[in-house]
């Protein structure tokens, strides 16, 4: 049995917008500056990149699309209009796994915030 390449699995398996910078970084995010060369470490949005909030909003939109697709696929299966049962099951499982991942990310984020608040200075 051979596995399909990752590109054939769909867009949810791809990591977008990870292109290397075209020039050496300068300013507060330079590798020799305080912060170790991490964009946005000084509280500003990364230059020329996408902020965390934008990525999060996009992924929540993708989660919503998966949920709506699974709902419509299962509705068509219940109506008897679905032609491929395996695609319905796949859509529902993708939506379920995406929702579980979102829940785990939310839980880990909440735990991280609580750890930060309980850090003694």
N, C-alpha and C positions, 0 to 999 in steps of 0.2 A: 504494500500500500504506500503510495507516495502522497506527500502533503503538498497542497498548493502553495505557491509563493505568497508572502505576506501581502503583496500588492493586489493579489486576486481576492483577498478576503473582504475588501471593502474599505471605505474611507475611515471608519472608526478605528482601524488598526494603524493608521498613518499618523505621524507626528508632524503637523504643519509648522511652518514659519521657523525652522531651525537652520537658517543659513548663516555661515560664518561672516563676521564683519569684513567689510571691504578695505578698511584702513585700521591702523593701530589706534586703540582707544586713547583718549586724552582726557584730562580733567579729573574730577573726583573719582571716576570709575576706572582709572588707569591701574594696571597691576601693581605699580609701586606706591600707590596712594593708600591711605588708611581705608580698610574695608576689603582688601584683598582682591580688587578688580571685579567686584560683583555689581552689575548695573542696578541702580535704584537703591543702593544701600544707604544713601544719605536721605532717603525719604522721597526723592523725586522719581518720576516715572522714567524707565529706561529710555535712552535716546534712540530713536529709530526703531523701537520694538513695540511689542504689544504688552500692556500692563496685565497684572494678575486678574484684576476685576473684569477686563475685557475677555480674557480666556475663560474665566469662570462663567460669565454670562453666555458665552458661545456654547460652552459645554452643557449648561442648563437648557439652552435652546435645543441642542442635539438630544438631550434626554427627553424633553417634551415631544420632539418629533418621533423618537422611538416609541414612546408610550402611546401616542396617537396612532402610529402605524400598527402597533400590536392590537390596539382596540378595534381598529377598522378591519384588520385581518381576522380577528376572532369573531367579529360580527358577521363577516362574510362567510365564515365557516359555519356559524350557527344558522344563517339563512340558507345554506346549501349552495351558495354561489362561488365558493372557493374551489379552484381547480387543483391546487397543489397543497395538500395537507401539511407536508413537511416544511413548506415555506411559512405557513402560519405558525407552526410550532417553533421554528427558528426565530421568527419575529417576536414571539412572546418571550422566548428564553433570552434573547438579546435585551429586551426591555427590562426583564426581571434582573438580569445581571447588572445592567446599567444602574438600576435603582438601588441595588445592594451596594454597588461601588459608591454611589453618591451618598448613601447613608453612612458608609464607613468613613468617607472623607469628612463628612459633617462631624461625626463622632471624634475623629482624630483632631480636627480643627478645634472643637470645643475643649478637648483635653489639653491641647497646646495652649490655648488661651488661659485655662485655669492654672496651668503650670506657671505661666508668665505672671499671672496675678499673685500667685503664692510664693514667688521668688523673693527672698529677703535680701535687702541691699545693705 
